């Protein structure tokens, strides 16, 4: 029904309302899912209370330090010539290496998943061929 309206100039804006509603709901669902599923759990995990175990405390301190250094890599507004800028730039270098290590782990995990699936498929094909030729 609204497709018939889109050809008339005076009321063609009415045809845009359902599309705007669909885009608005989709954006709200995506943003809400991102906040509730990713960002809030990560913030809660990086703000855990330090327990009595010293290794757990060291791990939490390293986690918070890694988060801060990684965020330094994305902090572009401080001038490099200032003393604070030099400290941020050192933190940015370390944060960049932390990001590269993390991306390397993700790439290795994905590669391992694909190789495992390939191994399973090849084992199936070898078993099937052995069954044919006995």
N, C-alpha and C positions, 0 to 999 in steps of 0.2 A: 504494500500500500504506500509506504514512504518512498519507494522508487519512482512512483508516478508523480510525486511532489517535487522531486529533485530537478525537473526540467523547467519549472516555473520560478522566475527570479524573485517574486515577492515573498514566497513562502518556502523557498528551497532550504533555508536554515533549519527547518523542522526535521529534515532528513538527517541532519548531523547529530541530533540529540541522542538517538540510540547508540550511535558509534562512540560518542563522547562518554556515555555511561559505561559501555563495554571497556574502553581504554582506561577510564578512571578506576573501575573495579579491578581490572587486571593489574594496574600499577599498585593499587593499595594491597592486593593480595601478595604481590611479589615483595613489596617493601616490608609488609608484616611478617612474611615467612622468613625473610632475611634477618630481620631483627630478632625474632623469637627463636629461629633455628640456628643461627650462626653467631651473631654479634653478642647477644646477651649471655649465652653459655660460655663464650670465650672470656668475656669480662668477668663473669663469676669465677671461672677457673683460675684466672690470673690474680684474683683477690682472695684466695683461700687463706684461712688463718694458719699460721705456722704452728705445727704440732710439736711434740716432744722429741721426735726422731730428728737427729741432726742432718741425716742425708735428705730427708724430706724438706727440711728447712733450706738446705743448700740448693736443692732442685727448684724450690719456689723462688729463691733469690735469683737464680740463673734464668728462670722463666721471665720474671719481671724485667731483669736487665736486658734479656734478649728482645723483649717487646719494646722497651724504651730505645734501644739501639736501632732496631728495625724502623721505628717511627722517625728516628733522626734522619734516616735516609730520605724520607719524604718531606722533610722540613726545609723548604727552599727560601723562606722569607728573611732569614737572618743573614746579614752581610758576612762574607768570608774574612774580611780584614779585621773584624772585631775579635776580642778574646773569646767571647761566647761563640762566635762563628767558627773559630778554630776548633773549639771543643766539639761543637756540633758536627763539623766536618770529619773529625776523627771518629766520632760515634757513627756517622753516616758510612764511613768506610767499613767499619766492623759490621754494621747493619746490612750493608750490601753483601758481604760475605755470608752472613747468616741467611739471607734470602737465597743466595745461590746454593748453599748447602741444603736448605729446605726444598727448593725446587728440584735439586738433584735426587733427594730422597723420594719425592713424589714421582719423578720420572722413572726411577728405578722400581718403585712399587708398581706403576702401570706396566712397565716392561716385563716385570716378573709375572704379572697377571696374564698378559698376552702369551708369554712363553709357556706358562702352565697350561693354558687352553690349547695351544698348539701341540704341546707334548701329549695331551690327552687325545686330541684328534688323530695325531700320527700313530699313537698306540692302538687306537680303534681301527685305523686303516690297515696297519700291519697285522692285527689279529684277524681282520676280515679276509685279507689276502692269504694268510696262512690257512684259514678255514677253507678257502676255495681250492688250494693246491695240496691240502692235507699234509 
